[in-house]
Amino acid sequence: MPRWLLIVPIATALATALPARAEKVPLSPEELRSTATHVVVGKVTAVYTRAETSGDWKYTHYLAEIQIAETEKGEGLKKGDLVYVRYWQRQWVSRAEQPPSTIGHRGLPGQGQTIRVYMARNAYDGFGNTNDGGFNVIGANGFEEVKPARK
C-alpha cells in the first residue's frame, strides 16, 4: 500500500480530534462594502475600552474615535467629522471546554493608525441587527489598515 494513503486516515483523525472553534469567516472587501451602510477612511484619535464578564466569557467592548479623512459610502458623514464606532472581543474564561463560537472582531486598530472602517447603522452588522442609531463595525473583519501615500 502506498505511504501517501496512510496520510488520509491520520489527517482525518487529527482534524476530528481538535476542538472546533467555529470562528466567523472573514468577509471579502466586496461583501464588507455591500453589508456596510457607511464606509470611511480616517485616523484613530482615541480608543476606549470597557470589560465585563458574562457567564463563561470575558467581553471587552471598544469605542474608537475616528477623524474622517474621506467618506466612501453613506450619508451624513463628511471629511473632518469625528465618528465613534463600536466593536468587541471576548475570551473564554471557564475551565470547561470552549464551545464553538466567535471571539468577535479581529484586526483591531490602534491610536494614530489610519484605517478604512466598514460600519452598520440601524442595520445588520455581521453579528446581528442594530437599531439604536450607533455605528457598529461590520464583524468580524470590518477594519482595514490604510498605508499612507508616498510623497
C-alpha positions in Angstrom: 0.0 0.0 0.0 1.4 3.4 -0.9 2.5 5.6 2.0 0.5 8.6 0.9 -2.7 6.5 1.5 -1.8 6.4 5.2 -1.9 10.2 5.4 -5.6 10.4 4.7 -6.8 8.5 7.8 -4.2 10.2 10.0 -5.2 13.7 8.8 -8.9 12.8 9.3 -8.3 11.6 12.8 -6.3 14.7 13.7 -8.9 17.0 12.3 -11.7 15.4 14.2 -9.7 15.3 17.4 -9.0 19.0 17.5 -11.7 21.2 19.2 -13.9 23.2 16.8 -13.7 27.0 17.3 -16.3 28.0 14.6 -14.7 31.4 14.1 -16.6 33.7 11.9 -15.3 33.6 8.4 -13.8 37.0 7.2 -15.9 38.8 4.6 -14.3 39.8 1.3 -13.9 43.6 0.6 -16.9 43.4 -1.7 -19.0 41.7 1.0 -17.9 44.2 3.6 -18.8 47.1 1.3 -22.2 45.7 0.4 -23.1 44.9 4.1 -21.9 48.3 5.4 -24.3 51.3 5.5 -21.2 53.6 5.8 -17.5 53.3 4.9 -15.0 55.9 5.9 -11.2 56.3 5.9 -9.7 58.2 8.8 -7.2 58.4 11.7 -7.9 56.7 15.0 -7.6 59.5 17.5 -8.6 57.5 20.6 -9.7 54.0 21.7 -11.8 53.5 24.8 -12.4 50.1 26.4 -14.8 48.5 29.0 -14.5 44.9 30.2 -17.2 42.7 31.8 -17.7 39.1 32.4 -20.9 37.4 31.4 -21.2 33.7 32.2 -18.1 31.9 31.0 -17.0 34.8 28.7 -15.0 37.9 29.4 -16.1 40.7 27.0 -14.1 43.7 26.0 -16.2 46.4 24.4 -14.4 49.1 22.4 -15.2 52.6 21.2 -12.9 54.1 18.6 -12.9 57.8 17.8 -12.0 58.4 14.2 -11.3 61.7 12.4 -12.7 61.2 8.9 -10.4 61.9 6.0 -12.7 60.5 3.3 -16.3 59.1 3.1 -16.6 56.3 0.6 -20.2 55.2 1.4 -23.2 56.5 3.4 -24.9 59.8 4.1 -24.4 62.3 6.9 -20.6 61.9 7.5 -18.0 64.2 5.9 -14.3 65.0 5.9 -13.2 66.4 9.3 -16.1 64.9 11.3 -15.5 62.6 14.2 -17.3 59.3 14.2 -17.4 56.9 17.1 -17.5 53.2 16.2 -18.3 50.2 18.4 -16.7 46.7 18.3 -15.9 43.9 20.7 -13.9 40.8 21.5 -14.4 38.1 24.0 -12.3 35.4 25.8 -13.4 32.1 27.2 -12.6 32.2 31.0 -14.2 28.9 32.1 -12.3 25.7 33.0 -14.9 23.9 30.9 -14.2 23.2 27.2 -15.0 26.2 25.0 -18.0 25.7 22.8 -17.8 26.5 19.1 -18.2 30.3 18.8 -16.6 33.5 17.6 -14.3 35.7 19.6 -15.6 38.9 18.0 -13.8 41.4 15.9 -10.2 40.9 14.6 -7.5 43.2 13.4 -8.3 45.9 15.9 -6.9 49.4 15.2 -4.6 51.3 17.5 -4.5 55.0 18.3 -2.8 57.0 15.5 -3.5 54.4 12.8 -5.1 55.3 9.5 -7.9 52.8 8.7 -10.8 52.1 6.4 -13.8 51.1 8.6 -16.9 49.3 7.3 -19.8 50.2 9.6 -23.5 49.5 10.0 -26.0 51.9 11.4 -29.5 50.6 12.2 -28.7 47.6 10.1 -27.2 44.1 10.1 -23.5 44.3 11.4 -22.3 40.8 10.7 -23.3 39.5 14.1 -26.8 40.8 14.5 -29.1 43.8 13.9 -28.6 47.3 15.4 -31.4 49.8 15.8 -30.1 52.4 18.2 -28.5 54.9 15.8 -24.9 54.0 16.7 -22.2 52.8 14.3 -21.1 49.1 14.7 -18.1 47.8 12.9 -19.0 45.0 10.5 -17.9 41.7 12.0 -15.6 40.2 12.2 -13.0 41.9 10.0 -14.5 45.4 9.3 -11.2 47.2 9.8 -8.7 47.7 7.0 -5.3 49.3 7.6 -4.6 52.1 5.1 -0.9 52.8 4.3 0.0 56.5 4.0 0.6 57.6 0.4 4.3 58.1 -0.5 5.3 61.6 -1.4 
